[in-house]
Amino acid sequence: MNTKLEILEFPDKRLRKTSVPVKTFNSELKQLAEDMLITMYQSMGIGLAAPQVNHRIRLIVIDISEERNEPMVFVNPEIENSSGEVESSEGCLSVPDIKTEVNRFESIEIRAKKLDGEEFHMKIDGLLSICVQHEIDHLDGKLFIDYVSEIKLERLRKKIIKEKKALNTEKKKPDYLI
Ligand code: NI
């Protein structure tokens, strides 16, 4: 049985905690990853970190495929190397309605574990790289809006309220939610 989990939303303090490394690779961990994927798909997200669903462990799930059929799971992910810089336009399932530009590394080399505990290395760039960086931030209690000044955030909030009033039909969706 898979369950859709509740996603914590800003300014919930639980989103600010640092998550601990996974030590036990059991069926419970597998079940949580499954439930997180279901939750991510149902919320139209492309990435989700365990602390967003109130589990303080270093586990993230991602699917950046168009068809939504290439789930990826990273346990205890760590960035080993990074290069370049890229501006990404981000939204987050835990920060509804806000979308803003954030500077990220263009490409990263990561080390992580699979659900069975096996270690793997990957060199990634593009959207996957951005997504992994965004999710690792969640594991460290960091949100993408932390990179933006308070003044700019206030401006964004006002703009969103205005847009909502003007449209009054459909919410303006960010490019992607991670
Ligand atoms: Ni997020």
Boltz pocket constraint, residues with backbone or C-beta under 6 A from the ligand:
constraints:
  - pocket:
      binder: B
      contacts: [[A, 47], [A, 91], [A, 92], [A, 93], [A, 94], [A, 134], [A, 138], [A, 177], [A, 178]]
      max_distance: 6.0
